[in-house]
């Protein structure tokens, strides 16, 4: 195992290299660009043997991944923000066809106004597309999660595509020490891709037929059942990865929850800031629940972990305009619905369009909640 | 009012093509019907309308390409009539993803075959209708052609969005009435000439580009063979009739398609490595009125407009066929 100090983008590219991907189709967009560039360099130097299609758009990137995955290739793409929005219709096709495509999304704000900096509105808005969504906290986790994503998605009991979401700039352009596992270790962990079905002239299949009202609903039902099975697969993939590398992962990360009366909840790199803040507050009554799997959403685990807590405060980088709260807050409230003693709940919108969320901001949220704040609030609003 | 009809400018403009025209005037592909494969890979029993020209385009393409073919398909008539779950008309591996991306999906299929070491054994065809090719799928097509994938794109052109009920596309001919280019007090129907997509594809430097017609099956069959055999991207634009969309009797479908060629409304040619040649010269040139008057979509055109269309065809005819 070698440790390197690298950007999150490079960490993703290293993971793709370790996974011996067959086809990459990607279109550059800030702040994902460095993933495309790193992979292009790998391809140019022969470090990877993948066919790299320099597509003319994100729409074609996902289309090409769908075609390649359906032909039996392990595929990868990466995008961000407008790019993810541009491939929106195809996200549903990829999951509806049950193709185990893995995509990295460098989280970035959506236009307008145009903004290239980080928030999580892009992938959060794509939460109903039928993809597994993993939000990572560190560059190390970005690398590890891409590898695990292939193992989860390619499981024949699941066959659901995965999106690994890493915060733009905060992770993609920030250097951190990252352990890069040995190739033979990953080969043990991730067997070669065996498609359940593929486009093969020796045994022709029709993919992408149209389904009328008498058959359509069952396809969606089967997707739901499959993604439910992925709860266990995500946990198992994280555990086994831990055995090989010493780094274990799950659906949620519990931080200082044992005696916690107030629990902060967030996703992605913001968890690092929260951990820093809690360390300096040094108060065992305050804990953090980091949501790593946003889809499938681990409702039951969230309910179990929060049922005896006094106060819950969600801090997130997205907003459902018109509802006035973030999607994560809605999911948490829904998870706790009907509890005998429901915690008081607060949801905070923070860091939209790349505005810094500082330890002081987090401490401010804690203070507010301690004083009994409930409902929704904004952090750092001018 | 300006009248223009579809002139394949690339062919018209190429001196090399004109210079070789007399030599190829009587030239035809040396194929006869016995050479055509009897294998039916586009199965009967699909839901195409009676007299549908497009289904013939599918059937013949697969006969030419053979069973070692993977096809991608844009949303459209041919996708809908051939794949109502759990039925399928496709006896080859086939995938439909969306409307505008048949060429991009085919790019992925081709790259996967290369990565898996199977490309030498398998042909890749991307199908799209005129809407899915000349309009909404234009970007994906351009990208795939420019990148040089080893695949054949076949556009079946029935000259409007027939699947959604005959709306105008960029490939609708001048003067045609559609549901979005209706005839009215201040409208004679579609007021723009047909987009010349084969010429645009040829401008990408694509090594094999051809026009074809379902009414000339051996010509089309040979062109698909040539396109498949060509290493790298190739493109075929096949004129295909739509009885409900054109307002023609089903049993006249092929006859009217043939009239398109015999009047000069549609020209059969191929461009190989930048050199164009006509592959069929009508023995007798029919007046365009014969083609127009038998179709409901053109029936409203007055004598003056028809005369202008004829004038435009005559000009092109002399450029293409007369010394």
Interface residues (C-beta under 8 A of the other chain):
Chain A: X22 X23 X25 X49 X50 X51 X53 X54 X55 X56 X57 X59 X60 X63 X64 X65 X66 X67 X68 X69 X70 X71 X72 X73 X75 X89 X90 X93 X198 X199 X200 X201 X204 X205 X206 X207 X208 X209 X210 X211 X212 X215
Chain B: X67 X68 X69 X70 X72 X73 X79 X80 X83 X84 X85 X86 X87 X88 X90 X91 X92 X93 X94 X95 X96 X97 X98 X100 X101 X104 X105 X106 X107 X108 X109 X111 X112 X113 X114 X115 X116 X121 X122 X139 X140 X142 X143 X146 X147
